[in-house]
């Protein structure tokens, strides 16, 4: 029988208070693994089972990525739980991933009893000291009476301003002790500013609006901040009112419809040539919610050399950090775009940017025919392009779905070759580039959105890092996850760099693996193997129709490469666009 809410002055253990504090924050699912220091919390969990569902993951890293996927798909704070010592340190990678990608996450860890702190007790680790550089804030709770306030503050910090991870480390004795909880808490956060609710600087908006109105070759660069703030409608309204073309970063995919006439595509290291050339030609660049990551800018000193930059970001430390700005607007992307819409006249000169649109079209027409990698090579070998084409066609037929990608070549092919129409439909690990992200993140997304199909696109390397979470999906009865392994028998992106820049010395990149279809069956889910081009469409359709998790092993051309590519340290104006010729790799059966 579930414990009643503690509003009657009765005592509760710290563990019970922790459960109730999560429920009061609207949490209904958590991802974790029990252990000694967090055991009191797990002892209390069954009392709240109808309000707080626990997903038992197979590795704490999987629990953390699942919480990330839940957050990225739903826009809510994801919650993961682990014990002290190795349980806590296994959360470091997803915490760092959430930090780099600004994902709202609360990580709760057990800690040894207060009397043992600092004694090198069994499974004692200073997890706060370890994670200080990769969290927005951290708490060590040694008194059960602190739990209501700490949890309220943790969720506020994780979800406001620039979202990110918060760590709450709770000693075992704090979980075990009994107190009367005080739910009438006040947040005590000196120095913390929630800039999402702050008023936008009107003078900065006026200057930005004037620059956009007078620009001859303007561009809008839309990033993750547009999606985080729910500003897709405002972005589209601004683009359509002004006629300014829009480019979207890797994390911005879906913020602006793929098929919109003003959408140019993705910039950066693996962006399209015409997009990068447009950046190098533009005279005003409006960056909304992107942090000018090096994968976007290339050599920063050569980025957008003719442009006056307007940078809108909720984090003031990002403005001017990497690229000089003419106008900085600190605040929420949605609020800033709304302010710009109010500041820009409702009836602009429709023909003012005709010359710029013509120039951009000419760039596209010039470079697209030379980009042979956008077309399927003339070969009978299954190509990554075939996997993407089959998935794209099925998504258009089937309707709502999300795609979670891992890190590597498949990540870039998916970003380039799939159509992205809606926010939060593209989920990937960006800043941290975490291999192993996709499978557990898809688990979290599937829990958040049980009525939508969640497709995973993952390499054979990343899949082998966290595929144990298939067991979690089977145990949880997950039915809406479909996994496409782009299997080339290599750590593909590293191999590509070795081929292009390291004289084809394939050191540490040839990769063996099991029969993935059989492995899937061993986990209790459906497994399929595809080796022929003419099987790809049917395999995707069959996987989509199957009422359960499916793993499809697409055995693709081993040395297919991602193009275009900007070599490290070079300008985005210096792109490699044509595949290098090379000796064909051996057939799949001859893989190491």
N, C-alpha and C positions, 0 to 999 in steps of 0.2 A: 504494500500500500504506500502511495506517495506521501511524502511529508508535506504538511500544509505550509503555506508561506509564513515566514516568521515575522508577523506584524503584531503578535499578541504579547510581546514581552517575554516569550519563552526563550530558553537558551538553545543554541545551536553550536555544533562543532564548526571549526574553521572550514572543514571540508564541505559541510552542508551550506555554510554561508557562501562559499565559493561557487557552488552549483547555483544557488539562488541569485547570486550577483550576475552570473552569466545569463540566466533566464531574464532578469530585469533589463539586460541590454538587448534583448530580442534574439539571443542565440538559441537556435534549436538543433544544431548539429556541431559536433566537435570531432576532430581526427586525432588519434593518439595511440600510445602503447603504455601499459602500466609498468610499474617497477617499485622498488622498495620505498623510495622517498616520496612518491606520489600516491602510494597505496591508500592512505586515508581518503583521498579524493575519490578514488575508484570504489572504495567501500560505500561512499555516500551516493554515488551515481545511480544505482538502481532505484533509490527512493524518488528520483525525478525522471524516470525513464520515459514517461509519456510527454515530457516537455523538452528533454535534452537527450538527443540520440547520439550515441558514441559509435564512431566508425573505427573498428580495430584494424589498423594498418599493419603491414609486415615489416616496416622499417620506419624509424622516426623521420628520415629524410622524406619518405613517401608521405607521411602524415603532414609535414610542413608544406610540401608541394601541393597536396590535396587541398589544404586550407587556402593556398594561393589561388588554385584553380577555382575554388568556390567563390573567393572574393572577386576574381577577375570576371567571372561569368555573371555574378549576381549584383556586384557593386556594394555588397555588404562586407563587414569585417569577417575574415576567416579566422578560425581558432584551432590551434594544435596544442597537444599536451604530451609531455614526456617526463620521465623521471630524471634524477640527478646524474652527474657523471657522464657516461657515454650516451645515455638517452638525450641529455641536453646538448652535448656536443654534436650529435647527429642532426640536430636542428639548425646548426650554424649555416649550412649551405642554403636551405630555403629561406632563412632569415636574411642572409646576404642577398639572395635573389629578390626577395620582396623589397629590400632596401633600394636596390638598383632600379627596380621597375616601379617603385612607388605604389606598391600593393598594400592595402590595409590588412594587417595581420596582428593578432595577439597570440603570443607563444607563452604558454604556462608551463613552468617546470617545477618539479619537486626539488627540495634541497634537504641536506642532512639537518638534524635538529640543531637548534641555536647553540646549545652547549658544545657541539662538535665543530662549529665553524672555525676554520683556520687550523685544524689539527691534522689535516690530511686523512680524514676519516674515510671509511669505505665509500667509494663512489662520490666523494666530494670533489667538485670542480667549481671554480669561480666563473660561472657562466656569464655573469654580468660583466666581469672584466674582459672576457673573451669577446663579447658582442657589443661592447660600447661603441666601436666605430660603425656598426651596421644596424643600429636601432635608433629610433627617434627618442626613446626614453626607456629606462629599465628600473625595475623595483625589486628590492629584496624585502619580503614580508616576513616578519618574525612575531607578529602579534595578530591574532585572529580579528581583533577589533578594527584593524586597518583595511581588511579585505573589501568591504563595500566601497570605500573611497578609492582605493587603488584600482579596482576593476572599472569603476566609472571613469576615472581619469585615463586609464589605459585605452579604453574604447574611444574616448573623446580624442585623444592624441593620435591614435592610429587612423581615424577616419576623417579628421579635419585638416585644413591647410593642405600641404603636400602629403598625401597618405603614405603610410609606411608601417614598419613592424615595431611593436612594443613588447618587451619581455617582462613577465611577472614571475619571479622566483619565490616560491613559498616554502618555508621550512616545514619539516614534518611535524614538529611540535605545534606550530601555528595551525596546521590542519587538524590536529588532534584535540586541541584545547577547546573548552566550551565557554561561550560568552553570549550575552544578549546583543544581537546585532543592532546597530543604529543605521537605518536606511536613509535618514535625513542628512545626506552628505553634501558638502560643498566642495567643488573642485578647487584645489590649491595648487595653481600652476603659474607661479610668478615667472614672468619673462616669456611665457608661451603665447603666441599671437595666432589666432585663427583667421588667416587672411582670406579665407573663402567668404567670410561674412563681412570683411572690411570694405569700406567705401572705396571705389575706384577713383584714382586721381583724375579729376576732370581736365586739368591743364594738359596732362600727358595724353589723354584721349583726344583732346582738341588738336594737339600737335600731330598725333598719329593720323587722325582723319584728314588733316590738311595735306600731309605727305602722300597719303593714298590718293587723294583727289587730284593731285598735281603730277603723280607718277606717270611715266610713259610706258614703263615695262615692269609693272608690279607683279609680285607673286605672294601667295599665302602658303606658308608651311605649317601644316597641322600635325600635332603630336599627341601623345598619350593624354595630356592634360585636357584636350577637348573631350575625349571619351570619359575620363574620370569625372569631369564636371557636368556631363550630360549636355554638352553644348553643340551636338551635331546639327540641330535645327538652326541655331544661330549662325553657325559657320556657313551653312548652305545659303541662308538668307543674305549674309554679307557678300558672299561670292556672287550670287545672282543679282544683287542690287548694284554691285560695282563692276561686274564682268571680269573680276580678277581670277586667273587660273589658280588651281589648288594642287599642291603636292602633299602627300601624306607619308610620314615616317613609317617604319616597320610597326611600331606600337600605335600608330595613328590609322592603320588600315581599317576601313569600315567607318571612319568618322565622316567621310564624304563618299557618296555613291560612286562605285567603280565606273558605271556607264554614264555618268553626268558629263555633259559637253565641256565643262570646265575642269574636269579631273585629268591631270597629266600623268599621275602615277607616283611611284616611289623613287626617292633620291638616294644618293650615297654610294657606298662601296659596291653594292649589287643592284643599284637602281638603274633605270633606263637612261640611255645616253642623252636623249632629247631633254629629259628632266634636268640632268646635271648641267647640260649646256644652257638651259633656260636660267638656272640659278646663276651661272657665271655671266649671264647677259643682263639680268634684271637690275633695275635701278632702285626699287624699294622692295624690301623683303619683310613681310609681316609673319613673324614666328609666333604661333599660338600654342603654348603647352608642349614645346619640345625643348630639350636642354642642349641642343647643338652637340650631340654625341659625335665622337670622332668617326664612327661608321657613317655618319651623315655628311660631315664636313670634309673628310679627307684631311689634307694638310690645312689646318685652320687659317694660317696666314694668307692662303690663296683662295679662301672660300668667299663667294659672292663679292668679287673685288670692286664692282661698280655700284653696289647697293648700299643705301642707307637702311639700317636694320631697325625694325620695331620689334621688341621682344616682350611678349605677354607671358608671365609666369607667376604662379602662386608663391614660388620660393625666390625671394629677392637675391639669394646668393648665386643663383644661376644667371642673372642678368648681367651681362658684361664679363662673365667668367672666362669664356672661351672665344667669343666673337664680339668685337666692339659694337655698341648699339648707339643709335641716334636718339631713340626714345625707349625708355623702359616703363612698362606698365605692370605694377605688382598687384596681383589679385587673381581671383577665380576666372577661368577662361570664359565661362558662360556670362558672368557679369561684365567682363571686359568687352566681349563681342556684342552684348546687348547695348553697352554704352556707345560702342562704335556705330552700331546701327542707328542709334538716336542722333549721333553727331554727323552722319553722312546724309546728304540730301536724298530724298526718296525717289527723285526722278533724275538720275545722272545722264550724261550724254552717252547714249548707247553706242555711238560710233567712235568714241574717244580712243578705245584700245584696239581698233581694227588692225592697225599696223602691227601691234604686238601679237595679237592672235595669229595673224598671217605669218609672222616670224616663227612662232612656236610650231605652227603647222608645218612650216618648211623644215624645221629641225627634225620633227618626227618623220616627215617624208624622206629626208636625207638619210637618216640613220637606221630606221626600221628595216629597210631592205638589206642592209649590211649585217643585221643582227640575226644570223642564221640560227642561233640557239633558241630563238623564239619559235622556230618551226621544227617539226619533228624530223630528225635525220633520216635519210633514205636507207633504212636498214630493217631487217626482220627482228633484230634484237629488241627486247622490251626496254623502253627508255623511261626515265623519270617523267618525261613529258607526257607519256601515255597514262601514267598513274594520275597525274594532275588533271589531264583532259577528262578521264573517266569520272573522277571525283567531281569536277566542275559541272559536267553534264548532269550527273545524278543530283547534285545540289539544286540545280535549276529546275529539275523535274519534281523533286521531292519536297521542296519548301524549307522551312526553318531548320537550321542546323548550326552547330558551332564547330570550329576546327582548332584543335590544339596541336601545336608543333613542338618538336624538340629543337635541338641546336645542330646546325651543320648544313650540308648542301641541300638536303630535303627542305629545310626551313626556308631557304632562299627561293628554291623552285616554287614552293607553295605560295610564298608571298608574291612572287612575280606572276604566276600563271593562273591562280584562282581569282575569281571575281569577288570583291569584298563590298557588300552593299550596306551592311548595318553595323553599328557599334557593338563591341563585345562579342563579335562572332569570330574574331581572330585572337587567339591566346597563345603567347609564346614567351620564352625566356630571352630577354633582350640584353640589358646591360651586363648581367652576370654571365650570360651564355652558358647556362647550366645543362650539360648533357644529363639525361635521366629525368628531366622536368616533365615530359609530356604525359606519360602513362598515369602517374599519380595526380597530376593537375587535371587530367580528363576525368578521373574518379571524382574529384571535388566538383568539377563543373556538372557532371552527371547527377550528383546528389542535389546540387542547387537547382538544376533545370531538368527534372525527370521526364518532362514531356517533349524535350528536344533531343534530337540525335547529336551525339558528340563524336566527331571523327578525330582520330589521332593520326598524324603523319609523323613518323619517327624513323630514324636510321637504325641499322642493325647494331651499331655501337651504343647509342643511347638507350635502345630497347633493352639491351642486356644489363644495363645498370639498375633498372627499377622494375623489371617485368614481374617481380614477385607480387606487385600490387594487383595482378590478375586474380590472385587468390582472394584478396580483399573484395574485389568486384563480385566474384562468385559467392562469397559468404554473405555479402550484402544484398544479393539478388539484383544487382545492376543489370539492366537490359539494353540501355541506350548508348553504349560505347562501342565504336567500331574502330579497329586499329589497322592502319596501312603501314607496313614496314617497307621502306625503300631500301632494299637489301642489295648492297654492292660489294660486300665482302671486304670493305675497307673502313677505316675512320676517314670518311670521304673528303671532308673539307681540308683536313691536314694533308691527306694525300695529294689533293689538288694543288695546294701550296708547294708541296715538295716537288710536284711535277713542273710547275710553272717557274718556281723561284729557287729551287734547291737541286737542280740537275737530276731530277727523277730518282733521288735517293729515298726510297720508300722505307724509312726507318721507323719501326714500331707502328705501322699503319695497316698492313695486311691483317685481316681479322677473321678468325674462324667463328663458328657459332653452331648451335644445335639446329635441328629441324624445327623451325618455329611453329609450324602447324601442329606437330606432335606435342610440342611443349604446351601449346594452348590447350590441346585436348587433355593433357595431364592436369592442367589447372581446372578443368571442368568447363571450358568454353570452346566455342567453335574455332577450328583452324582450317585455313585454306592456303594453297600454294599456287602462284601464278607465274609462269615463265614465258608466255607467249603474248604478243601484242593483241591478238584477237580474243583473248580471254579477259582483258582488263575491265571492259564495260560490264560484262556479265557478272564478274566477281564483285564489283562494287555494288551492283544492284542486288545481288544475292545477299551480300553482307548487310545491306541496309534493310532488306526485307526480313532477315532472320530475327526472331524475337529473343535476342540475347547478345552477349558480347561476342564479337568475332575478331579474330586476328588473321589478316591477309598478308602473306609473305610474298611481296612483289620482288622477284629476282631480276634486277635491272642490269643494264650495261655497266660494267665495273668502273670504267674510267670516264664516264660522262662528267662534264665539268659545268660549273655555274658561271655564266657570263651574263652581262659584263662584270668586270672586276676592276677595282681601283687598287693597284699595288700599295702596300703599306707605306705611309709617309709621302704619298704623292697627292697631287691635286685631283679633285673630282673631275677636272677637265681632261685628265690623262687616263682614259679608260682603255682596258684591253677588251676588244669586242669580238674577236674571232678566235675560235678554238684552235689550240696548238695541235698540229698533227702528232701522232704517236703510234707506236706499234700496238695493235689490238691486244687486249688482255685475254688470257685463256678463258675457256668456257667455264660456266658455273661449277661443273663437276670437278674441275681442276683447282678449285680454290683451296687455300691452305686450311 
